[in-house]
Amino acid sequence: MATSCHYLLSSPFTSGLPSEPPAPPPKHDRLPFPRPPSSSHAPPAPSRAAVIGGGPAGASAAEALALGGIETYLIERAPSGSKPCGGAIPLCMLSEFDLPSSLVDRRVTRMRVLSPSNRAADFGRSLRPHEHIPMLRREVLDAFLRRRAADAGARLLPGLFTSLRLPLSDSDPYLVHYTASPSTPGSLAGTSALAVDVVIGADGANRSGSGSPGMPRYEDLAEMYVGADVSPDFYAWVFPKCDHVAVGTGTSAAKPDIKRLQAAIRARAGPKIAGGEVIRVEAHPIPEHPRPRRVVGRAALVGDAAGYVTRCSGEGIYFAAKSGRMCGEAIVRAWKERGVVTEADLKTEYLRKWDEEYGGMFRFLGLLQQVFYGATPGARRWWNCAQMSTCRG
């Protein structure tokens, strides 16, 4: 039974971008950093980038950087693991990111909303005959995107990011410290450091979940449950996977309330999941809104680390991959045009374009969440809207 929690997880990178550089280190502590020749009036052109986190955001950023000719390092702490996730993506992502159909576990054509009193309304009829909602597993998608980034030239470094030393000037590198996995080629287990020109933080903000064996009724059906009993500010769900279903809830409620909400969605789903075996219980916080500071210096945040999870729907996979690619391409553009990447470049080419394209949508969905989720009257409004859509279909 998957439980999602809308609170932020602090980590060396996702806790925010540092604002002040550290005191100068001793001379012998500086790592050698080869740089191309530079003119007297321009900092050296960046040639190295570190991407922290190998999910859809980080892998898409690494691929864009590597394709653009930048020496790229992708640091991922658990290449064989996966993040608890509902797994739904918009249909357009398959073609936009050239994802093979073999990645899709289920094709949902029926979406059902259940009211606080468990009355059902189907609104999947709004889908056209050729349309569906692809459902996939994050471990499969993430591994595919990382392989594609590696094929483009990015180097995958299995290891845990630990800290970031800021540059002392515009021409100095960032020093990315990480604990390398023993399996990393050419590295010993222990702390390693990497000198780079640009850093992209894509290490997420973490949700909670569990699975139950697959059931025929959920072959092409996904369910959303609304009401304060399952979530005071979001919704609960039953989503189909290849060989099981994910049962979960999302909320910003305090941790002590999560078990109660988990029990409520299990009770609401009741007979439909009866007999299923719980195979995994997980938790993973996700952000509630975009961070106010997503670019500082030559470091940028993308995906969950930047807060790009839509309220109301909880969709984050597409926007993670989209923001990662957009940021990577912005860095490549600036590097090729001017031979240097600055904070102004990242704010103009990545941040401003992102906010112009998606900022309004994020704000609008935040308002919808306030109106329709949580308290029983709002949840009933949401169910009524779904029912009206069904009747008109």
Backbone torsions as a table, in degrees:
resi	resn	phi	psi	omega
1	MET	NA	115.1	-174.6
2	ALA	-86.9	133.8	176.1
3	THR	-121.3	126.6	-179.6
4	SER	-105.9	137.2	-177.1
5	CYS	-120.4	122.2	-179.0
6	HIS	-86.8	65.1	172.4
7	TYR	-136.1	157.2	-172.4
8	LEU	-89.5	138.3	176.8
9	LEU	-97.1	124.9	177.0
10	SER	-77.8	136.6	174.7
11	SER	-149.3	168.8	-177.5
12	PRO	-54.4	-28.7	-179.1
13	PHE	-105.2	-44.2	-175.2
14	THR	-72.9	-10.7	176.7
15	SER	-73.1	0.1	176.3
16	GLY	121.1	162.5	-179.8
17	LEU	-86.9	133.0	179.2
18	PRO	-66.1	150.9	-174.7
19	SER	-106.4	-23.4	-176.9
20	GLU	-120.3	137.8	177.1
21	PRO	-71.3	154.4	-179.9
22	PRO	-76.6	171.7	174.9
23	ALA	-64.4	150.8	-179.2
24	PRO	-58.0	132.6	178.5
25	PRO	-77.0	162.3	174.6
26	PRO	-59.1	150.8	-174.1
27	LYS	-58.3	-40.0	-176.3
28	HIS	-71.0	-12.4	-178.5
29	ASP	-86.2	-11.0	-178.7
30	ARG	-75.5	134.9	-179.9
31	LEU	-88.8	145.8	178.1
32	PRO	-63.9	139.7	-177.8
33	PHE	-140.1	100.1	-178.9
34	PRO	-64.9	133.6	180.0
35	ARG	-128.6	147.5	173.9
36	PRO	-71.0	158.7	178.1
37	PRO	-58.4	144.9	-179.9
38	SER	-130.3	156.1	177.7
39	SER	-79.9	170.2	-177.8
40	SER	-73.6	-19.5	-178.1
41	HIS	-111.9	16.8	176.9
42	ALA	-145.2	137.3	176.3
43	PRO	-64.9	158.3	-179.4
44	PRO	-62.8	146.7	180.0
45	ALA	-67.4	136.2	178.8
46	PRO	-68.8	139.6	178.6
47	SER	-129.8	-8.8	-177.9
48	ARG	-127.5	141.2	176.8
49	ALA	-136.9	142.7	173.4
50	ALA	-113.9	131.8	175.4
51	VAL	-113.9	122.6	-177.3
52	ILE	-98.2	108.5	-179.7
53	GLY	111.2	128.6	-174.6
54	GLY	-112.0	30.8	173.5
55	GLY	-81.2	-164.3	-179.1
56	PRO	-56.8	-38.7	-179.3
57	ALA	-67.7	-52.4	-177.4
58	GLY	-66.1	-43.0	-179.7
59	ALA	-65.7	-38.9	179.2
60	SER	-68.8	-37.7	176.4
61	ALA	-64.9	-44.7	-179.0
62	ALA	-62.6	-39.7	179.1
63	GLU	-63.6	-45.4	-180.0
64	ALA	-62.4	-42.3	179.5
65	LEU	-64.0	-47.0	-177.8
66	ALA	-65.3	-41.5	177.8
67	LEU	-62.9	-28.1	179.4
68	GLY	-82.8	-1.5	176.1
69	GLY	96.3	6.8	179.7
70	ILE	-90.6	135.4	176.7
71	GLU	-67.1	116.6	-167.3
72	THR	-122.0	135.4	177.5
73	TYR	-121.6	127.0	-178.3
74	LEU	-111.8	110.3	-177.1
75	ILE	-97.6	118.3	-178.5
76	GLU	-132.2	124.5	-173.6
77	ARG	-75.5	-25.3	-176.3
78	ALA	-141.0	74.1	-178.6
79	PRO	-59.4	-27.4	-179.0
80	SER	-93.5	-2.4	-178.5
81	GLY	-93.9	-171.7	179.1
82	SER	-154.5	154.4	177.6
83	LYS	-91.2	135.8	173.1
84	PRO	-57.4	128.0	-172.4
85	CYS	-161.1	142.6	177.1
86	GLY	-59.9	-38.7	173.6
87	GLY	92.0	5.6	178.4
88	ALA	-84.0	138.4	175.4
89	ILE	-131.3	155.1	175.2
90	PRO	-68.9	147.0	-177.3
91	LEU	-57.6	-34.5	-177.2
92	CYS	-63.5	-21.2	-177.3
93	MET	-67.2	-29.6	-179.3
94	LEU	-59.5	-46.8	-178.5
95	SER	-80.8	-39.6	-176.7
96	GLU	-63.7	-35.7	-179.1
97	PHE	-108.0	13.3	174.7
98	ASP	51.9	50.5	-179.7
99	LEU	-89.8	129.7	179.2
100	PRO	-69.0	148.9	-178.4
101	SER	-64.3	-20.0	-179.7
102	SER	-65.7	-16.6	178.3
103	LEU	-75.6	-19.6	-173.7
104	VAL	-84.8	124.3	177.8
105	ASP	-82.1	-48.9	-177.3
106	ARG	-134.5	150.5	176.2
107	ARG	-117.5	100.1	-174.6
108	VAL	-78.5	125.6	176.1
109	THR	-117.0	-6.2	178.4
110	ARG	-127.4	124.1	176.5
111	MET	-118.0	126.1	-174.7
112	ARG	-118.4	131.0	175.1
113	VAL	-107.2	130.7	179.7
114	LEU	-111.8	127.7	-176.8
115	SER	-71.9	172.3	176.5
116	PRO	-56.0	-26.6	177.4
117	SER	-96.0	12.1	176.8
118	ASN	70.6	23.4	171.7
119	ARG	-79.9	137.4	-172.6
120	ALA	-101.5	142.6	173.2
121	ALA	-136.7	124.1	179.1
122	ASP	-94.6	131.5	175.3
123	PHE	-127.8	19.8	175.2
124	GLY	-71.3	-11.6	-179.7
125	ARG	-68.0	-12.1	176.0
126	SER	-73.4	-12.9	176.3
127	LEU	-75.2	142.4	175.1
128	ARG	-76.1	164.1	-174.9
129	PRO	-54.3	-34.5	-176.6
130	HIS	-92.2	0.5	-174.9
131	GLU	-97.9	153.9	175.6
132	HIS	-159.2	171.4	174.5
133	ILE	-105.9	110.9	-179.8
134	PRO	-69.9	136.5	175.9
135	MET	-118.5	129.3	-179.6
136	LEU	-142.3	173.3	178.3
137	ARG	-100.0	135.9	-178.2
138	ARG	-62.5	-37.6	-178.6
139	GLU	-62.4	-32.2	179.5
140	VAL	-76.1	-47.4	179.8
141	LEU	-62.5	-48.2	-176.7
142	ASP	-61.2	-42.7	179.9
143	ALA	-63.1	-39.8	178.8
144	PHE	-63.1	-46.1	-178.4
145	LEU	-67.1	-36.2	176.8
146	ARG	-66.7	-40.7	177.3
147	ARG	-61.5	-39.6	-179.3
148	ARG	-67.9	-37.2	176.0
149	ALA	-64.4	-40.9	178.2
150	ALA	-64.2	-39.9	177.6
151	ASP	-62.7	-29.6	178.7
152	ALA	-78.5	-12.1	177.4
153	GLY	122.2	-4.1	178.6
154	ALA	-73.0	146.7	178.0
155	ARG	-103.4	122.8	179.5
156	LEU	-85.8	125.2	178.8
157	LEU	-114.8	100.3	175.6
158	PRO	-66.2	121.5	-178.8
159	GLY	172.9	166.7	-178.1
160	LEU	-101.9	118.7	175.7
161	PHE	-63.8	133.4	-177.1
162	THR	-118.5	-39.0	-178.6
163	SER	-163.2	164.9	-179.2
164	LEU	-131.1	121.1	175.1
165	ARG	-94.3	124.4	-176.4
166	LEU	-76.9	152.3	177.8
167	PRO	-71.5	153.0	178.8
168	LEU	-87.6	-15.5	178.7
169	SER	-152.7	173.1	-179.1
170	ASP	-63.3	-22.8	-177.5
171	SER	-97.3	-4.5	179.3
172	ASP	-84.1	153.0	176.9
173	PRO	-83.6	161.7	164.5
174	TYR	-81.4	146.6	173.1
175	LEU	-110.9	112.8	-179.5
176	VAL	-95.7	117.9	179.4
177	HIS	-100.9	134.3	179.2
178	TYR	-149.2	155.7	176.4
179	THR	-95.5	109.5	-175.0
180	ALA	-73.0	144.1	173.0
181	SER	-71.9	147.6	178.4
182	PRO	-58.6	-22.1	-177.9
183	SER	-84.7	-4.2	-178.5
184	THR	-67.7	121.9	-179.9
185	PRO	-58.2	131.3	176.5
186	GLY	78.4	5.6	-179.4
187	SER	-126.9	148.3	172.1
188	LEU	-97.8	152.9	176.1
189	ALA	-60.0	135.2	-176.9
190	GLY	135.8	-177.3	-175.5
191	THR	-75.6	132.5	175.5
192	SER	-124.5	161.7	178.9
193	ALA	-132.0	145.4	-177.9
194	LEU	-132.0	126.8	178.9
195	ALA	-94.6	124.1	-176.5
196	VAL	-140.2	162.2	178.5
197	ASP	-87.9	-33.9	-173.8
198	VAL	-133.9	143.3	178.3
199	VAL	-126.5	133.9	173.3
200	ILE	-118.0	121.5	178.0
201	GLY	-92.0	116.3	-179.4
202	ALA	-135.4	34.2	-174.6
203	ASP	-90.8	16.3	168.7
204	GLY	75.3	-177.0	174.5
205	ALA	-139.5	42.0	-149.1
206	ASN	-11.1	157.8	-178.9
207	ARG	-134.2	168.6	-172.3
208	SER	-117.9	138.3	-174.2
209	GLY	-158.3	169.6	172.3
210	SER	-155.8	161.9	-178.0
211	GLY	-120.0	157.6	176.2
212	SER	-136.7	146.3	-173.8
213	PRO	-51.4	147.2	-177.3
214	GLY	-62.2	151.1	-178.4
215	MET	-134.6	141.7	-174.3
216	PRO	-55.5	-34.2	-176.2
217	ARG	-62.3	-23.0	-178.2
218	TYR	-100.4	20.0	179.8
219	GLU	-55.8	-44.7	-179.4
220	ASP	-133.4	22.0	-175.5
221	LEU	-119.4	135.7	170.9
222	ALA	-122.6	142.5	-177.5
223	GLU	-121.4	140.5	173.9
224	MET	-118.8	131.5	179.6
225	TYR	-113.1	129.8	178.5
226	VAL	-118.5	152.9	-179.6
227	GLY	138.5	149.5	-176.9
228	ALA	-64.4	-19.2	-179.8
229	ASP	-70.8	-31.3	-179.3
230	VAL	-100.8	-22.9	174.8
231	SER	-168.5	128.8	179.6
232	PRO	-76.5	-10.7	-174.0
233	ASP	-149.0	10.5	-179.6
234	PHE	-150.1	-142.6	177.6
235	TYR	-139.6	167.0	173.6
236	ALA	-111.7	167.2	-173.0
237	TRP	-151.6	160.3	163.8
238	VAL	-129.1	111.4	-176.6
239	PHE	-116.0	136.4	-179.3
240	PRO	-80.2	143.2	173.6
241	LYS	-122.7	-176.2	-175.2
242	CYS	-63.0	-42.1	-176.4
243	ASP	-134.1	15.8	178.4
244	HIS	-161.9	176.6	172.4
245	VAL	-118.6	147.8	175.9
246	ALA	-100.4	126.0	-178.5
247	VAL	-117.5	119.8	-174.3
248	GLY	-157.2	178.5	177.7
249	THR	-146.3	149.1	177.3
250	GLY	-115.8	139.0	-179.0
251	THR	-163.8	156.8	171.3
252	SER	-102.7	12.1	179.8
253	ALA	-65.9	161.6	-179.4
254	ALA	-66.3	155.8	-175.8
255	LYS	-53.2	-41.0	-178.2
256	PRO	-59.5	-21.6	-178.0
257	ASP	-84.6	-12.7	-170.8
258	ILE	-65.3	-42.2	-180.0
259	LYS	-62.1	-37.5	178.1
260	ARG	-64.2	-41.5	179.3
261	LEU	-67.5	-39.2	175.9
262	GLN	-59.0	-46.5	-179.7
263	ALA	-62.1	-35.4	-177.9
264	ALA	-67.7	-42.1	-179.9
265	ILE	-70.4	-33.6	176.1
266	ARG	-64.7	-38.0	179.3
267	ALA	-69.2	-40.9	-179.0
268	ARG	-66.1	-42.3	179.4
269	ALA	-70.9	-32.0	169.9
270	GLY	38.8	-114.1	-172.8
271	PRO	-60.3	-25.2	-175.9
272	LYS	-70.9	-22.8	178.0
273	ILE	-115.7	9.8	-179.0
274	ALA	-60.7	139.0	179.8
275	GLY	89.4	-10.1	179.3
276	GLY	-74.8	148.2	178.6
277	GLU	-98.8	130.0	176.7
278	VAL	-72.9	118.2	-176.8
279	ILE	-104.5	-16.2	179.7
280	ARG	-164.7	139.7	174.1
281	VAL	-126.9	125.0	-174.5
282	GLU	-138.3	164.5	175.7
283	ALA	-137.8	141.1	-179.2
284	HIS	-154.7	108.0	178.5
285	PRO	-64.4	146.5	173.4
286	ILE	-128.6	155.9	-177.5
287	PRO	-75.1	155.9	179.4
288	GLU	-99.5	-19.1	-177.6
289	HIS	-163.2	158.2	178.9
290	PRO	-59.3	142.1	178.8
291	ARG	-69.5	146.0	178.5
292	PRO	-68.7	-30.0	-179.8
293	ARG	-118.6	104.4	-178.4
294	ARG	-114.2	-8.3	176.4
295	VAL	-137.1	126.3	172.4
296	VAL	-140.7	122.4	-177.7
297	GLY	62.2	-131.2	178.4
298	ARG	-103.8	30.9	178.1
299	ALA	-122.2	136.5	-177.2
300	ALA	-136.5	151.7	175.6
301	LEU	-105.9	144.5	176.9
302	VAL	-137.8	167.4	176.0
303	GLY	60.7	-144.8	179.9
304	ASP	-59.2	-34.2	-179.9
305	ALA	-60.2	-30.5	178.3
306	ALA	-89.5	-8.8	-179.2
307	GLY	90.4	23.5	-175.4
308	TYR	-89.5	60.0	171.9
309	VAL	-119.3	124.7	-174.7
310	THR	-72.4	132.7	172.9
311	ARG	-73.2	162.6	-177.6
312	CYS	81.4	-50.8	-178.9
313	SER	-103.1	-29.8	-177.4
314	GLY	80.3	7.8	-179.6
315	GLU	-69.6	129.3	-179.6
316	GLY	-137.9	-19.4	-175.1
317	ILE	-64.7	-49.8	-177.9
318	TYR	-62.8	-44.8	-176.8
319	PHE	-71.7	-25.6	173.5
320	ALA	-65.8	-52.3	-179.2
321	ALA	-63.0	-40.4	-178.8
322	LYS	-64.2	-45.7	-178.3
323	SER	-68.7	-37.1	177.6
324	GLY	-62.3	-47.3	178.6
325	ARG	-63.4	-43.0	-178.5
326	MET	-62.4	-42.1	-179.8
327	CYS	-67.6	-44.9	178.8
328	GLY	-59.8	-44.1	-179.7
329	GLU	-67.2	-34.1	177.5
330	ALA	-64.3	-40.7	178.5
331	ILE	-64.4	-44.5	-179.8
332	VAL	-62.0	-41.9	-179.6
333	ARG	-60.8	-49.1	-178.2
334	ALA	-63.0	-41.4	-178.8
335	TRP	-63.6	-43.0	-177.7
336	LYS	-73.2	-33.6	-177.0
337	GLU	-80.1	-38.8	-173.2
338	ARG	-124.5	-5.0	179.6
339	GLY	74.2	10.5	-180.0
340	VAL	-156.9	149.3	176.0
341	VAL	-116.6	130.0	-178.9
342	THR	-121.7	170.9	175.2
343	GLU	-60.0	-39.1	179.0
344	ALA	-61.7	-38.1	177.9
345	ASP	-62.2	-46.8	-178.3
346	LEU	-64.6	-38.7	-179.9
347	LYS	-70.3	-35.7	-177.8
348	THR	-82.2	-49.7	-172.3
349	GLU	-81.7	-26.2	-179.3
350	TYR	-110.0	-62.2	-169.5
351	LEU	-65.7	-49.3	-177.5
352	ARG	-64.2	-41.0	179.8
353	LYS	-66.0	-38.9	178.0
354	TRP	-62.6	-49.2	-178.0
355	ASP	-63.4	-37.1	179.1
356	GLU	-65.3	-37.3	-175.9
357	GLU	-83.1	-36.3	-171.1
358	TYR	-123.5	-12.6	-175.9
359	GLY	-58.0	-44.6	180.0
360	GLY	-62.7	-40.1	179.5
361	MET	-64.0	-43.0	179.1
362	PHE	-61.3	-42.3	179.2
363	ARG	-65.6	-41.7	-179.3
364	PHE	-63.6	-44.3	179.8
365	LEU	-67.1	-30.0	174.9
366	GLY	-63.3	-40.6	177.1
367	LEU	-65.4	-41.9	178.6
368	LEU	-60.3	-39.7	-179.8
369	GLN	-62.0	-40.3	179.4
370	GLN	-64.7	-34.6	-176.3
371	VAL	-78.0	-42.1	-167.3
372	PHE	-101.2	-21.7	-172.9
373	TYR	-104.8	160.5	172.0
374	GLY	94.7	-104.5	-174.8
375	ALA	-59.0	149.4	-174.5
376	THR	-55.9	-44.2	179.1
377	PRO	-58.2	-42.4	178.9
378	GLY	-66.2	-41.3	179.0
379	ALA	-63.0	-36.8	178.3
380	ARG	-67.6	-36.5	176.5
381	ARG	-60.6	-43.3	179.5
382	TRP	-61.3	-45.4	179.5
383	TRP	-64.5	-40.2	178.6
384	ASN	-62.0	-39.9	177.8
385	CYS	-62.6	-42.6	178.6
386	ALA	-63.7	-39.7	179.9
387	GLN	-66.1	-40.4	177.7
388	MET	-63.2	-39.9	178.3
389	SER	-61.8	-39.0	-179.7
390	THR	-66.8	-44.1	-178.7
391	CYS	-63.5	-39.8	-178.1
392	ARG	-75.9	-20.4	-178.5
393	GLY	-67.3	NA	NA
